């Protein structure tokens, strides 16, 4: 196995829908999150704000089954090809990249965030 | 315009082929690189190793025309949809994500790196 470079303990992960090829999100993994992802087949990340390992969908049920893990030429970025249950974004959009830098929304909200987490719930 | 968050002065940029939707690479932009990208329509990044602004393709001719810039929900990651001239990767692969973490090559080298930069040339 190629050992990715963890900068400050973390490696960025680009997450792509294995079917549509849509970029769903970017998150970060530490060594443990990557190991858990490989062992369980479900995406785990390291939350920089909460400072802990996080299984994607643990709160929302919107799990990511990881079909393949790619590494880039420099070995400092990963790409997960996933089957996304529900939506990737805590806003209820399928992808976190749902608008342009100029503010145009390019893909619709498909779920009400309150339905994902319950009122006052946390992202995940 | 949404002002992205520059962490340590930088924001990660996922670069996607606007036609095939393939993820080509991940790089970093500072404020100036983002402004140059918007002003010129061609991708500029900040090289963390060379510590300077870098126009993608300035050495190789493999420019990236940026058709659209997306920002994610947290406003700390950008996505450039580009028309890629030639190949994105300095190894001669179309994408920098050409192999799995287990070492399987999933897409072929399409150019000889020596032809891209000349022997002893630099990536870009």
gemmi code that builds the backbone of each chain (N, CA, C; Angstrom):
import gemmi

chains = {
    "A": [
        ("UNK", (0.835, -1.201, 0.000), (0.000, 0.000, 0.000), (0.875, 1.259, 0.000)),
        ("UNK", (0.470, 2.245, -0.781), (1.129, 3.545, -0.738), (0.771, 4.223, 0.573)),
        ("UNK", (1.764, 4.718, 1.268), (1.511, 5.441, 2.516), (1.340, 6.922, 2.179)),
        ("UNK", (0.129, 7.452, 2.356), (-0.035, 8.868, 2.020), (0.703, 9.754, 3.016)),
        ("UNK", (0.971, 10.972, 2.585), (1.620, 11.945, 3.473), (0.552, 12.656, 4.287)),
        ("UNK", (0.678, 12.569, 5.594), (-0.239, 13.281, 6.480), (0.451, 14.580, 6.909)),
        ("UNK", (-0.059, 15.706, 6.439), (0.531, 17.003, 6.776), (-0.139, 17.519, 8.045)),
        ("UNK", (0.654, 17.666, 9.114), (0.054, 18.019, 10.395), (-0.896, 16.926, 10.856)),
        ("UNK", (-0.595, 15.693, 10.447), (-1.416, 14.556, 10.864), (-2.636, 14.293, 9.999)),
        ("UNK", (-2.863, 15.150, 8.999), (-4.087, 15.019, 8.196), (-3.791, 14.977, 6.704)),
        ("UNK", (-4.657, 14.286, 5.985), (-4.598, 14.285, 4.524), (-5.984, 14.696, 4.007)),
        ("UNK", (-6.048, 15.619, 3.034), (-7.359, 15.974, 2.475), (-7.914, 14.840, 1.617)),
        ("UNK", (-9.228, 14.696, 1.671), (-9.918, 13.638, 0.920), (-11.003, 14.279, 0.054)),
        ("UNK", (-10.891, 14.090, -1.250), (-11.949, 14.496, -2.170), (-12.910, 13.316, -2.285)),
        ("UNK", (-14.201, 13.574, -2.133), (-15.185, 12.499, -2.134), (-16.074, 12.639, -3.364)),
        ("UNK", (-16.091, 11.588, -4.166), (-16.786, 11.607, -5.452), (-17.848, 10.517, -5.464)),
        ("UNK", (-19.013, 10.827, -6.001), (-20.050, 9.811, -6.203), (-19.561, 8.853, -7.294)),
        ("UNK", (-19.483, 7.575, -6.961), (-18.919, 6.592, -7.887), (-19.761, 6.457, -9.157)),
        ("UNK", (-21.047, 6.764, -9.055), (-21.912, 6.656, -10.220), (-21.898, 7.917, -11.068)),
        ("UNK", (-22.290, 9.027, -10.486), (-22.453, 10.266, -11.254), (-21.140, 11.019, -11.456)),
        ("UNK", (-20.087, 10.668, -10.698), (-18.776, 11.337, -10.714), (-18.835, 12.725, -10.080)),
        ("UNK", (-19.971, 13.086, -9.517), (-20.085, 14.398, -8.878), (-19.150, 14.476, -7.671)),
        ("UNK", (-18.460, 15.608, -7.522), (-17.684, 15.843, -6.306), (-18.669, 16.196, -5.200)),
        ("UNK", (-18.689, 15.396, -4.149), (-19.675, 15.571, -3.079), (-19.162, 16.482, -1.966)),
        ("UNK", (-17.913, 16.342, -1.612), (-17.381, 17.093, -0.477), (-15.865, 16.920, -0.422)),
        ("UNK", (-15.238, 17.720, 0.410), (-13.841, 17.521, 0.769), (-13.771, 17.474, 2.286)),
        ("UNK", (-13.090, 16.470, 2.808), (-12.914, 16.362, 4.253), (-11.463, 15.968, 4.518)),
        ("UNK", (-11.142, 15.691, 5.775), (-9.760, 15.360, 6.142), (-9.743, 14.037, 6.900)),
        ("UNK", (-8.704, 13.261, 6.681), (-8.540, 12.000, 7.408), (-7.199, 12.005, 8.128)),
        ("UNK", (-7.187, 11.462, 9.320), (-5.918, 11.147, 9.966), (-5.665, 9.648, 9.759)),
        ("UNK", (-4.565, 9.164, 10.265), (-4.198, 7.754, 10.088), (-5.319, 6.829, 10.553)),
        ("UNK", (-5.883, 7.134, 11.734), (-6.917, 6.270, 12.308), (-8.190, 6.286, 11.460)),
        ("UNK", (-8.578, 7.465, 10.982), (-9.791, 7.567, 10.159), (-9.616, 6.778, 8.859)),
        ("UNK", (-8.421, 6.860, 8.283), (-8.166, 6.100, 7.050), (-8.215, 4.600, 7.329)),
        ("UNK", (-7.598, 4.178, 8.426), (-7.625, 2.754, 8.784), (-9.066, 2.280, 9.005)),
        ("UNK", (-9.865, 3.080, 9.715), (-11.267, 2.712, 9.966), (-12.051, 2.631, 8.653)),
        ("UNK", (-11.760, 3.542, 7.741), (-12.429, 3.526, 6.439), (-12.106, 2.229, 5.699)),
        ("UNK", (-10.856, 1.853, 5.710), (-10.446, 0.644, 4.997), (-10.985, -0.616, 5.680)),
        ("UNK", (-11.014, -0.603, 6.995), (-11.468, -1.791, 7.726), (-12.975, -2.007, 7.595)),
        ("UNK", (-13.736, -0.894, 7.649), (-15.202, -1.008, 7.687), (-15.849, -0.846, 6.320)),
        ("UNK", (-15.147, -0.222, 5.386), (-15.743, 0.064, 4.085), (-16.630, 1.297, 4.093)),
        ("UNK", (-16.709, 1.983, 5.238), (-17.496, 3.220, 5.322), (-16.566, 4.392, 5.661)),
        ("UNK", (-16.878, 5.550, 5.046), (-16.006, 6.716, 5.186), (-15.984, 7.238, 6.614)),
        ("UNK", (-14.770, 7.387, 7.118), (-14.510, 8.049, 8.398), (-13.570, 9.224, 8.129)),
        ("UNK", (-13.775, 10.289, 8.880), (-12.930, 11.470, 8.716), (-12.485, 11.952, 10.078)),
        ("UNK", (-11.598, 12.961, 10.037), (-11.219, 13.630, 11.268), (-11.795, 15.038, 11.220)),
        ("UNK", (-12.627, 15.364, 12.180), (-13.221, 16.699, 12.241), (-12.239, 17.659, 12.908)),
        ("UNK", (-11.814, 18.662, 12.136), (-10.866, 19.640, 12.673), (-11.538, 20.546, 13.707)),
        ("UNK", (-12.839, 20.798, 13.541), (-13.519, 21.673, 14.512), (-13.860, 20.911, 15.789)),
        ("UNK", (-14.297, 19.669, 15.638), (-14.672, 18.890, 16.835), (-13.492, 18.097, 17.401)),
        ("UNK", (-12.388, 18.089, 16.635), (-11.157, 17.406, 17.060), (-11.403, 15.946, 17.415)),
        ("UNK", (-12.122, 15.261, 16.537), (-12.316, 13.827, 16.763), (-12.665, 13.114, 15.465)),
        ("UNK", (-12.499, 11.805, 15.499), (-12.868, 10.951, 14.381), (-14.380, 10.985, 14.239)),
        ("UNK", (-14.826, 10.881, 13.003), (-16.220, 11.079, 12.691), (-16.585, 10.099, 11.584)),
        ("UNK", (-17.584, 9.265, 11.841), (-18.078, 8.390, 10.775), (-19.151, 9.144, 10.010)),
        ("UNK", (-18.922, 9.363, 8.734), (-19.890, 10.095, 7.914), (-21.242, 9.382, 7.973)),
        ("UNK", (-22.273, 10.117, 8.379), (-23.617, 9.554, 8.445), (-23.980, 8.960, 9.792)),
        ("UNK", (-23.082, 9.063, 10.759), (-23.368, 8.451, 12.080), (-24.603, 9.085, 12.731)),
        ("UNK", (-24.820, 10.388, 12.456), (-26.000, 11.082, 12.994), (-27.162, 11.031, 12.001)),
        ("UNK", (-26.847, 11.255, 10.743), (-27.878, 11.463, 9.723), (-28.325, 10.180, 9.051)),
        ("UNK", (-27.528, 9.126, 9.176), (-27.810, 7.909, 8.408), (-27.302, 7.990, 6.976)),
        ("UNK", (-26.737, 9.140, 6.607), (-26.277, 9.321, 5.231), (-24.840, 8.837, 5.080)),
        ("UNK", (-24.725, 7.514, 5.143), (-23.420, 6.852, 5.101), (-22.791, 6.937, 3.723)),
        ("UNK", (-21.491, 6.767, 3.709), (-20.759, 6.670, 2.439), (-20.036, 5.333, 2.396)),
        ("UNK", (-20.487, 4.460, 1.508), (-19.771, 3.203, 1.296), (-18.624, 3.485, 0.328)),
        ("UNK", (-17.414, 3.183, 0.740), (-16.235, 3.530, -0.057), (-15.876, 2.358, -0.961)),
        ("UNK", (-15.980, 2.584, -2.265), (-15.714, 1.511, -3.224), (-14.240, 1.451, -3.617)),
        ("UNK", (-13.594, 2.603, -3.631), (-12.196, 2.628, -4.071), (-11.525, 3.873, -3.505)),
        ("UNK", (-10.264, 3.746, -3.150), (-9.489, 4.882, -2.654), (-8.328, 5.128, -3.608)),
        ("UNK", (-8.299, 6.335, -4.169), (-7.198, 6.727, -5.043), (-6.272, 7.687, -4.290)),
        ("UNK", (-5.039, 7.738, -4.757), (-4.057, 8.658, -4.181), (-3.453, 9.461, -5.333)),
        ("UNK", (-3.088, 10.705, -5.085), (-2.568, 11.507, -6.195), (-1.058, 11.312, -6.362)),
        ("UNK", (-0.509, 11.923, -7.399), (0.894, 11.723, -7.768), (1.844, 12.081, -6.627)),
        ("UNK", (1.503, 13.120, -5.882), (2.359, 13.572, -4.775), (2.098, 12.807, -3.480)),
        ("UNK", (1.072, 11.994, -3.489), (0.710, 11.162, -2.331), (0.319, 11.994, -1.106)),
        ("UNK", (-0.191, 13.204, -1.380), (-0.632, 14.034, -0.261), (-2.127, 14.370, -0.319)),
        ("UNK", (-2.856, 13.705, -1.206), (-4.304, 13.884, -1.291), (-4.938, 12.554, -1.672)),
        ("UNK", (-6.075, 12.242, -1.056), (-6.814, 11.020, -1.381), (-8.105, 11.361, -2.108)),
        ("UNK", (-8.632, 10.370, -2.812), (-9.940, 10.499, -3.446), (-10.732, 9.236, -3.118)),
        ("UNK", (-11.877, 9.424, -2.485), (-12.751, 8.282, -2.189), (-13.862, 8.241, -3.233)),
        ("UNK", (-14.030, 7.116, -3.877), (-15.189, 6.891, -4.744), (-16.239, 6.188, -3.893)),
        ("UNK", (-17.398, 6.817, -3.730), (-18.376, 6.316, -2.762), (-19.758, 6.122, -3.361)),
        ("UNK", (-20.510, 5.265, -2.680), (-21.958, 5.234, -2.852), (-22.531, 6.053, -1.701)),
        ("UNK", (-23.171, 7.166, -2.045), (-23.682, 8.090, -1.028), (-25.140, 7.750, -0.699)),
        ("UNK", (-25.367, 7.407, 0.556), (-26.741, 7.261, 1.053), (-27.288, 8.673, 1.283)),
        ("UNK", (-28.475, 8.981, 0.742), (-29.061, 10.306, 0.983), (-28.232, 11.417, 0.369)),
        ("UNK", (-27.871, 12.403, 1.177), (-27.127, 13.556, 0.681), (-25.801, 13.674, 1.448)),
        ("UNK", (-24.824, 14.280, 0.779), (-23.525, 14.458, 1.436), (-23.497, 15.703, 2.307)),
        ("UNK", (-24.283, 16.715, 1.952), (-24.142, 18.025, 2.600), (-25.147, 18.220, 3.724)),
        ("UNK", (-24.660, 18.806, 4.824), (-25.538, 19.036, 5.977), (-26.619, 20.068, 5.683)),
        ("UNK", (-26.491, 20.803, 4.564), (-27.520, 21.779, 4.179), (-28.699, 21.121, 3.472)),
        ("UNK", (-28.564, 19.826, 3.151), (-29.631, 19.134, 2.429), (-29.412, 19.089, 0.930)),
        ("UNK", (-28.302, 19.653, 0.478), (-27.925, 19.510, -0.929), (-27.169, 18.186, -1.098)),
        ("UNK", (-27.273, 17.654, -2.288), (-26.590, 16.381, -2.554), (-25.075, 16.547, -2.405)),
        ("UNK", (-24.552, 17.640, -2.930), (-23.119, 17.940, -2.842), (-22.912, 19.219, -2.045)),
        ("UNK", (-21.770, 19.299, -1.359), (-21.425, 20.543, -0.662), (-21.093, 21.670, -1.643)),
        ("UNK", (-20.789, 21.314, -2.890), (-20.458, 22.335, -3.903), (-21.714, 22.646, -4.710)),
        ("UNK", (-22.632, 23.384, -4.109), (-23.931, 23.608, -4.744), (-24.105, 25.037, -5.252)),
        ("UNK", (-23.055, 25.855, -5.144), (-23.173, 27.241, -5.623), (-21.827, 27.761, -6.102)),
        ("UNK", (-21.933, 28.778, -6.960), (-20.719, 29.405, -7.476), (-20.212, 30.423, -6.461)),
        ("UNK", (-18.971, 30.828, -6.680), (-18.370, 31.857, -5.827), (-19.144, 33.166, -5.950)),
        ("UNK", (-19.855, 33.334, -7.049), (-20.659, 34.545, -7.240), (-22.059, 34.400, -6.651)),
        ("UNK", (-22.357, 33.254, -6.020), (-23.607, 33.129, -5.275), (-24.751, 32.461, -6.013)),
        ("UNK", (-24.515, 31.998, -7.233), (-25.577, 31.321, -7.978), (-25.713, 29.880, -7.501)),
        ("UNK", (-26.923, 29.471, -7.148), (-27.141, 28.090, -6.701), (-27.305, 27.219, -7.943)),
        ("UNK", (-26.456, 26.217, -8.088), (-26.464, 25.428, -9.321), (-27.134, 24.072, -9.145)),
        ("UNK", (-27.401, 23.677, -7.883), (-28.151, 22.435, -7.690), (-29.059, 22.607, -6.481)),
        ("UNK", (-30.236, 22.020, -6.542), (-31.260, 22.310, -5.541), (-31.006, 21.592, -4.215)),
        ("UNK", (-31.580, 22.150, -3.173), (-31.661, 21.451, -1.904), (-32.653, 20.305, -2.095)),
        ("UNK", (-32.288, 19.097, -1.709), (-33.199, 17.973, -1.907), (-33.810, 17.479, -0.597)),
        ("UNK", (-33.225, 17.894, 0.522), (-33.786, 17.518, 1.825), (-33.790, 18.741, 2.738)),
        ("UNK", (-34.739, 18.776, 3.650), (-34.772, 19.807, 4.685), (-33.765, 19.403, 5.774)),
        ("UNK", (-32.806, 20.282, 6.091), (-31.806, 19.911, 7.105), (-32.442, 19.471, 8.424)),
        ("UNK", (-33.582, 20.051, 8.797), (-34.244, 19.648, 10.045), (-34.669, 18.180, 9.998)),
        ("UNK", (-34.973, 17.721, 8.795), (-35.363, 16.309, 8.660), (-34.148, 15.385, 8.751)),
        ("UNK", (-32.990, 15.927, 8.415), (-31.792, 15.092, 8.438), (-31.358, 14.823, 9.868)),
        ("UNK", (-31.327, 15.874, 10.667), (-30.702, 15.753, 11.992), (-31.678, 15.968, 13.140)),
        ("UNK", (-32.891, 16.433, 12.849), (-33.759, 16.908, 13.915), (-33.325, 18.303, 14.284)),
        ("UNK", (-34.239, 19.113, 14.817), (-33.884, 20.513, 15.115), (-32.766, 20.560, 16.151)),
        ("UNK", (-31.790, 21.404, 15.903), (-30.665, 21.535, 16.832), (-29.633, 20.428, 16.665)),
        ("UNK", (-29.835, 19.576, 15.686), (-28.899, 18.467, 15.482), (-27.589, 18.930, 14.895)),
        ("UNK", (-26.675, 18.013, 14.837), (-25.332, 18.323, 14.398), (-25.084, 17.744, 13.027)),
        ("UNK", (-24.171, 18.347, 12.320), (-23.870, 17.805, 11.003), (-23.129, 16.468, 11.118)),
        ("UNK", (-23.215, 15.681, 10.083), (-22.582, 14.351, 10.096), (-23.477, 13.380, 9.409)),
    ],
    "B": [
        ("UNK", (-19.900, 38.519, -4.196), (-19.084, 37.304, -4.216), (-18.894, 36.758, -2.793)),
        ("UNK", (-18.976, 35.438, -2.690), (-18.644, 34.797, -1.417), (-17.134, 34.881, -1.214)),
        ("UNK", (-16.733, 35.299, -0.034), (-15.300, 35.369, 0.269), (-14.896, 34.039, 0.904)),
        ("UNK", (-14.081, 33.241, 0.205), (-13.701, 31.958, 0.815), (-12.788, 32.168, 2.015)),
        ("UNK", (-12.740, 31.159, 2.868), (-11.838, 31.215, 4.024), (-10.465, 30.708, 3.608)),
        ("UNK", (-9.468, 31.532, 3.790), (-8.090, 31.131, 3.510), (-7.463, 30.708, 4.835)),
        ("UNK", (-7.203, 29.416, 4.979), (-6.613, 28.896, 6.218), (-5.101, 28.939, 6.078)),
        ("UNK", (-4.449, 29.725, 6.935), (-3.011, 29.935, 6.762), (-2.724, 30.589, 5.428)),
        ("UNK", (-3.679, 31.374, 4.948), (-3.492, 32.101, 3.691), (-3.869, 31.325, 2.448)),
        ("UNK", (-4.269, 30.055, 2.621), (-4.527, 29.203, 1.455), (-5.895, 28.538, 1.515)),
        ("UNK", (-6.447, 28.292, 0.343), (-7.678, 27.512, 0.245), (-7.418, 26.352, -0.730)),
        ("UNK", (-7.820, 25.121, -0.374), (-7.643, 24.017, -1.325), (-8.625, 24.142, -2.493)),
        ("UNK", (-8.138, 23.735, -3.656), (-8.937, 23.814, -4.881), (-8.993, 22.429, -5.519)),
        ("UNK", (-10.194, 21.890, -5.665), (-10.393, 20.655, -6.419), (-10.617, 21.055, -7.876)),
        ("UNK", (-9.895, 20.416, -8.776), (-9.975, 20.782, -10.189), (-10.608, 19.645, -10.971)),
        ("UNK", (-11.702, 19.964, -11.640), (-12.503, 18.959, -12.335), (-12.560, 19.303, -13.813)),
        ("UNK", (-12.437, 18.297, -14.671), (-12.632, 18.484, -16.106), (-14.118, 18.784, -16.346)),
        ("UNK", (-14.389, 19.934, -16.952), (-15.782, 20.373, -17.112), (-16.573, 19.429, -18.018)),
        ("UNK", (-15.886, 18.734, -18.912), (-16.582, 17.818, -19.797), (-16.783, 16.443, -19.185)),
        ("UNK", (-15.670, 15.787, -18.846), (-15.745, 14.395, -18.370), (-16.100, 14.291, -16.897)),
        ("UNK", (-16.019, 15.387, -16.150), (-16.239, 15.435, -14.696), (-15.113, 14.762, -13.915)),
        ("UNK", (-14.068, 14.332, -14.593), (-12.948, 13.685, -13.899), (-12.255, 14.667, -12.966)),
        ("UNK", (-11.926, 14.214, -11.757), (-11.112, 15.036, -10.854), (-9.678, 14.982, -11.372)),
        ("UNK", (-9.130, 16.132, -11.717), (-7.809, 16.182, -12.328), (-6.702, 16.334, -11.298)),
        ("UNK", (-6.932, 17.138, -10.285), (-5.881, 17.448, -9.316), (-6.469, 18.226, -8.154)),
        ("UNK", (-5.671, 18.370, -7.119), (-5.989, 19.285, -6.021), (-4.772, 20.183, -5.834)),
        ("UNK", (-5.017, 21.479, -5.764), (-3.925, 22.420, -5.530), (-4.411, 23.458, -4.520)),
        ("UNK", (-3.600, 24.486, -4.290), (-3.943, 25.510, -3.291), (-3.860, 26.891, -3.918)),
        ("UNK", (-4.767, 27.748, -3.499), (-4.748, 29.135, -3.971), (-4.657, 30.076, -2.786)),
        ("UNK", (-3.878, 31.134, -2.961), (-3.964, 32.234, -2.005), (-4.854, 33.308, -2.647)),
        ("UNK", (-5.016, 34.401, -1.958), (-5.897, 35.480, -2.438), (-5.467, 35.944, -3.831)),
        ("UNK", (-4.167, 36.116, -4.007), (-3.663, 36.645, -5.275), (-3.873, 35.644, -6.421)),
        ("UNK", (-3.639, 34.348, -6.143), (-3.829, 33.326, -7.177), (-5.300, 33.262, -7.590)),
        ("UNK", (-6.193, 33.377, -6.616), (-7.624, 33.368, -6.942), (-7.985, 34.591, -7.777)),
        ("UNK", (-7.485, 35.758, -7.395), (-7.771, 36.978, -8.160), (-7.245, 36.846, -9.590)),
        ("UNK", (-6.028, 36.330, -9.742), (-5.441, 36.159, -11.076), (-6.268, 35.187, -11.911)),
        ("UNK", (-6.754, 34.129, -11.258), (-7.590, 33.145, -11.962), (-8.860, 33.814, -12.479)),
        ("UNK", (-9.480, 34.623, -11.626), (-10.721, 35.287, -12.026), (-10.474, 36.348, -13.100)),
        ("UNK", (-9.366, 37.036, -12.980), (-9.081, 38.115, -13.937), (-8.706, 37.581, -15.314)),
        ("UNK", (-7.932, 36.479, -15.327), (-7.397, 35.989, -16.603), (-8.215, 34.848, -17.192)),
        ("UNK", (-9.000, 34.161, -16.352), (-9.737, 32.994, -16.832), (-8.881, 31.736, -16.894)),
        ("UNK", (-7.621, 31.836, -16.462), (-6.738, 30.664, -16.429), (-6.322, 30.374, -14.984)),
        ("UNK", (-6.243, 29.067, -14.671), (-5.977, 28.654, -13.291), (-4.590, 29.081, -12.837)),
        ("UNK", (-4.559, 29.737, -11.698), (-3.326, 30.072, -10.986), (-3.415, 29.456, -9.594)),
        ("UNK", (-2.284, 29.019, -9.092), (-2.248, 28.410, -7.761), (-1.082, 28.991, -6.990)),
        ("UNK", (-1.023, 28.607, -5.725), (0.138, 28.952, -4.915), (0.895, 27.661, -4.630)),
        ("UNK", (2.143, 27.603, -5.029), (2.956, 26.417, -4.778), (3.524, 26.490, -3.371)),
        ("UNK", (3.142, 25.527, -2.538), (3.635, 25.514, -1.165), (5.120, 25.152, -1.111)),
        ("UNK", (5.584, 24.324, -2.070), (7.001, 23.944, -2.041), (7.879, 25.059, -2.615)),
        ("UNK", (7.396, 25.681, -3.693), (8.206, 26.739, -4.317), (7.908, 28.113, -3.721)),
        ("UNK", (6.849, 28.159, -2.875), (6.461, 29.395, -2.184), (6.237, 30.549, -3.154)),
        ("UNK", (5.494, 30.265, -4.219), (5.176, 31.354, -5.147), (3.937, 31.016, -5.968)),
        ("UNK", (3.372, 32.057, -6.543), (2.231, 31.908, -7.444), (2.688, 31.162, -8.691)),
        ("UNK", (1.777, 30.385, -9.216), (2.140, 29.499, -10.319), (0.947, 29.444, -11.261)),
        ("UNK", (1.201, 29.785, -12.528), (0.139, 29.636, -13.521), (0.204, 28.221, -14.074)),
        ("UNK", (-0.843, 27.474, -13.905), (-0.862, 26.088, -14.388), (-0.599, 26.076, -15.884)),
        ("UNK", (0.431, 25.339, -16.289), (0.747, 25.232, -17.708), (1.767, 26.245, -18.196)),
        ("UNK", (2.282, 27.081, -17.303), (3.224, 28.126, -17.743), (4.489, 27.519, -18.347)),
        ("UNK", (4.889, 26.319, -17.838), (6.056, 25.622, -18.386), (5.658, 24.635, -19.479)),
        ("UNK", (4.575, 23.930, -19.221), (4.206, 22.786, -20.074), (3.280, 23.167, -21.219)),
        ("UNK", (2.660, 24.326, -21.118), (1.624, 24.680, -22.086), (0.277, 24.055, -21.776)),
        ("UNK", (0.232, 23.252, -20.715), (-1.001, 22.552, -20.372), (-1.868, 23.420, -19.467)),
        ("UNK", (-2.407, 24.459, -20.083), (-3.202, 25.458, -19.369), (-4.554, 24.905, -18.948)),
        ("UNK", (-5.122, 25.543, -17.965), (-6.490, 25.221, -17.537), (-7.352, 26.468, -17.677)),
        ("UNK", (-8.284, 26.427, -18.614), (-9.242, 27.525, -18.738), (-10.365, 27.275, -17.732)),
        ("UNK", (-10.595, 28.206, -16.850), (-11.560, 28.009, -15.752), (-12.929, 28.518, -16.191)),
        ("UNK", (-13.877, 27.591, -16.301), (-15.205, 27.957, -16.770), (-16.108, 28.408, -15.628)),
        ("UNK", (-15.892, 27.808, -14.453), (-16.772, 28.130, -13.331), (-16.037, 27.817, -12.033)),
        ("UNK", (-16.285, 28.622, -11.018), (-15.689, 28.393, -9.693), (-16.818, 28.165, -8.695)),
        ("UNK", (-16.794, 27.002, -8.063), (-17.770, 26.685, -7.015), (-17.100, 26.785, -5.652)),
        ("UNK", (-17.921, 26.998, -4.641), (-17.431, 27.049, -3.264), (-18.286, 26.094, -2.444)),
        ("UNK", (-17.686, 25.473, -1.437), (-18.477, 24.492, -0.681), (-19.260, 25.164, 0.448)),
        ("UNK", (-20.064, 24.378, 1.129), (-20.980, 24.902, 2.146), (-20.246, 25.660, 3.241)),
        ("UNK", (-19.065, 25.179, 3.616), (-18.287, 25.813, 4.687), (-17.424, 26.965, 4.181)),
        ("UNK", (-17.396, 27.130, 2.887), (-16.644, 28.214, 2.238), (-15.142, 28.114, 2.490)),
        ("UNK", (-14.675, 26.875, 2.712), (-13.237, 26.698, 2.918), (-12.598, 25.803, 1.863)),
        ("UNK", (-13.326, 25.507, 0.800), (-12.775, 24.729, -0.315), (-13.401, 25.239, -1.614)),
        ("UNK", (-12.595, 25.323, -2.662), (-13.096, 25.730, -3.973), (-13.064, 24.562, -4.940)),
        ("UNK", (-13.866, 24.664, -5.985), (-13.850, 23.682, -7.067), (-13.809, 24.457, -8.381)),
        ("UNK", (-12.772, 24.208, -9.183), (-12.673, 24.828, -10.502), (-13.140, 23.818, -11.544)),
        ("UNK", (-14.088, 24.217, -12.368), (-14.456, 23.424, -13.540), (-13.647, 23.971, -14.704)),
        ("UNK", (-12.822, 23.124, -15.300), (-11.846, 23.616, -16.291), (-11.910, 22.851, -17.602)),
        ("UNK", (-11.422, 23.537, -18.637), (-11.026, 22.868, -19.873), (-9.522, 22.669, -19.784)),
        ("UNK", (-9.106, 21.416, -19.729), (-7.689, 21.091, -19.556), (-7.008, 20.926, -20.905)),
        ("UNK", (-6.019, 21.742, -21.163), (-5.150, 21.551, -22.329), (-4.172, 20.425, -21.991)),
        ("UNK", (-4.057, 19.410, -22.843), (-3.099, 18.333, -22.589), (-3.454, 17.547, -21.348)),
        ("UNK", (-2.509, 17.414, -20.447), (-2.719, 16.618, -19.234), (-2.535, 17.499, -17.997)),
        ("UNK", (-3.194, 17.101, -16.907), (-3.067, 17.873, -15.666), (-1.836, 17.456, -14.872)),
        ("UNK", (-1.427, 16.202, -15.012), (-0.405, 15.662, -14.101), (0.989, 15.714, -14.721)),
        ("UNK", (1.960, 16.089, -13.901), (3.348, 16.185, -14.379), (3.937, 14.831, -14.733)),
        ("UNK", (3.255, 13.741, -14.348), (3.722, 12.397, -14.695), (3.305, 11.998, -16.109)),
        ("UNK", (2.457, 12.830, -16.737), (1.973, 12.495, -18.076), (0.627, 11.795, -18.068)),
        ("UNK", (0.067, 11.573, -16.871), (-1.305, 11.072, -16.787), (-2.271, 12.247, -16.906)),
        ("UNK", (-3.431, 11.939, -17.407), (-4.432, 13.006, -17.565), (-4.798, 13.606, -16.209)),
        ("UNK", (-4.999, 12.733, -15.215), (-5.336, 13.150, -13.853), (-4.218, 12.755, -12.904)),
        ("UNK", (-4.043, 13.540, -11.846), (-3.085, 13.163, -10.801), (-3.562, 11.944, -10.011)),
        ("UNK", (-4.845, 11.636, -10.074), (-5.394, 10.487, -9.345), (-5.469, 9.297, -10.306)),
        ("UNK", (-4.325, 8.705, -10.592), (-4.266, 7.661, -11.619), (-4.030, 6.274, -11.029)),
        ("UNK", (-4.009, 6.162, -9.697), (-3.783, 4.843, -9.101), (-4.468, 4.751, -7.742)),
        ("UNK", (-4.715, 3.520, -7.351), (-5.341, 3.280, -6.050), (-4.281, 3.306, -4.969)),
        ("UNK", (-4.759, 3.408, -3.735), (-3.853, 3.375, -2.584), (-3.121, 2.032, -2.532)),
        ("UNK", (-3.699, 1.011, -3.142), (-3.053, -0.304, -3.173), (-2.091, -0.454, -4.346)),
        ("UNK", (-1.943, 0.594, -5.151), (-0.902, 0.590, -6.172), (-1.361, 0.181, -7.565)),
        ("UNK", (-2.661, -0.048, -7.738), (-3.157, -0.406, -9.070), (-3.304, 0.852, -9.929)),
        ("UNK", (-2.726, 0.829, -11.121), (-2.845, 1.982, -12.019), (-4.169, 1.873, -12.762)),
        ("UNK", (-5.021, 2.882, -12.616), (-6.372, 2.777, -13.184), (-6.530, 3.590, -14.457)),
        ("UNK", (-5.552, 4.438, -14.769), (-5.627, 5.141, -16.052), (-4.214, 5.307, -16.584)),
        ("UNK", (-4.072, 5.215, -17.902), (-2.733, 5.129, -18.496), (-2.034, 6.486, -18.551)),
        ("UNK", (-0.731, 6.416, -18.615), (0.072, 7.592, -18.935), (-0.178, 7.917, -20.407)),
        ("UNK", (-0.502, 9.147, -20.714), (-0.781, 9.484, -22.111), (0.330, 10.316, -22.754)),
        ("UNK", (1.223, 10.858, -21.913), (2.352, 11.613, -22.452), (3.611, 11.226, -21.689)),
        ("UNK", (4.744, 11.318, -22.368), (6.032, 11.117, -21.720), (6.395, 12.414, -20.988)),
        ("UNK", (6.666, 12.350, -19.682), (6.987, 13.588, -18.948), (8.133, 14.373, -19.577)),
        ("UNK", (9.121, 13.671, -20.171), (10.239, 14.371, -20.807), (9.760, 15.248, -21.969)),
        ("UNK", (8.664, 14.799, -22.596), (8.140, 15.590, -23.709), (7.380, 16.814, -23.201)),
        ("UNK", (6.863, 16.700, -21.979), (6.091, 17.828, -21.446), (7.013, 18.972, -21.076)),
        ("UNK", (8.075, 18.644, -20.370), (8.900, 19.715, -19.778), (10.306, 19.784, -20.338)),
        ("UNK", (10.670, 18.789, -21.128), (12.076, 18.661, -21.473), (12.790, 18.020, -20.301)),
        ("UNK", (13.895, 17.345, -20.541), (14.603, 16.641, -19.459), (15.073, 17.647, -18.412)),
        ("UNK", (14.846, 17.283, -17.157), (15.248, 18.177, -16.070), (14.273, 19.319, -15.847)),
        ("UNK", (13.187, 19.321, -16.573), (12.202, 20.403, -16.432), (11.422, 20.282, -15.141)),
        ("UNK", (10.645, 21.299, -14.896), (9.906, 21.396, -13.651), (8.431, 21.170, -13.905)),
        ("UNK", (7.741, 20.714, -12.886), (6.317, 20.522, -13.080), (5.593, 21.860, -13.179)),
        ("UNK", (4.441, 21.836, -13.784), (3.658, 23.051, -13.982), (3.079, 23.047, -15.377)),
    ],
}
model = gemmi.Model(1)
for chain_id, residues in chains.items():
    chain = gemmi.Chain(chain_id)
    for i, (resn, *xyz) in enumerate(residues, 1):
        res = gemmi.Residue()
        res.name, res.seqid = resn, gemmi.SeqId(i, " ")
        for name, pos in zip(("N", "CA", "C"), xyz):
            atom = gemmi.Atom()
            atom.name, atom.element = name, gemmi.Element(name[0])
            atom.pos, atom.b_iso = gemmi.Position(*pos), 0.0
            res.add_atom(atom)
        chain.add_residue(res)
    model.add_chain(chain)
structure = gemmi.Structure()
structure.add_model(model)
structure.setup_entities()
